[in-house]
Amino acid sequence: ASHHNMAAAYDRGFFDDLVSPFLGLYRDNNLRADSSPEKLAKLKPVFGVRNGDATMTAGNSTPLTDGASVALLSSEEWASAHSIP
């Protein structure tokens, strides 16, 4: 449900003034709006497979890109000159 809620929030424009596009990206790249419990149940474990007790799948773990962030500090004039909102 959380992915459906997030997709709906993007579609409503909730994040429009909270997210600054960067290199053409304007949404989280791990949003799975079409996920469902049935689809998630079919995913094979990918971490801990050697031990035979693997439970981590692409559906219940964080994406490999999770946690990335950036801070850009500039003057208002510089940001305006470079088309950064």
Residue pairs with C-beta under 8 A, 6 or more apart in sequence:
3 31
3 32
3 33
3 35
4 33
4 35
6 28
6 31
6 33
7 31
7 33
9 15
10 27
10 31
15 27
19 26
19 27
20 84
20 85
22 70
29 63
29 65
30 62
30 63
30 65
30 66
32 59
35 59
39 59
40 57
40 59
40 60
43 57
43 58
43 59
44 57
45 54
45 55
45 56
45 57
46 54
46 56
46 57
46 58
46 61
47 54
47 56
47 61
48 54
48 55
48 56
72 84
74 82
74 84
79 85
